[in-house]
Amino acid sequence: MDPIFLKDVEAAGKAGPAGAQFAAMEQAGIPVPQILYLFAFKPRMTDHLSRLTQELMRGPSPLSPGQRELIAAFTSSRNQCPF
């Protein structure tokens, strides 16, 4: 994954409470999605987005969570965006 454009956001995310999780992911060879750095940098500002995503992906729906994940992964691949 390409390095994040906003270096201060990445540095603050790694230094914050989620830093250990980011380090563990990197050590395991798992790329850290860049949006997670933003969530860690400004959690109060991104909390609503996190709740919306959780409701969309896990809330009541005629589609199973797996089907929703598959749709999201397919859409991301079509947009050339790592999922």
RARAFEN-V989236 format. One record per backbone hydrogen bond with DSSP energy under -0.5 kcal/mol. NH is the residue of the N-H (numbers start at 0). CO is the residue of the C=O. Records with the same first field share a line. If there is no record, write none. Layout:
NH = CO  CO
//
This chain:
6 = 4
8 = 5
9 = 5
10 = 6
11 = 7
12 = 8
13 = 9
14 = 10
15 = 11
18 = 15
21 = 17
22 = 18
23 = 19
24 = 20
25 = 21
26 = 22
27 = 23
28 = 25
29 = 24
30 = 28
32 = 30
35 = 32
36 = 32  33
37 = 33
38 = 34
39 = 35
40 = 36
41 = 37
45 = 41
46 = 42
49 = 45
50 = 46
51 = 47
52 = 48
53 = 49
54 = 50
55 = 51
56 = 52
57 = 53
58 = 54
67 = 63
68 = 64
69 = 65
70 = 66
71 = 67
72 = 68
73 = 69
74 = 70
75 = 71
76 = 72
77 = 73
78 = 74
79 = 76
80 = 75
//
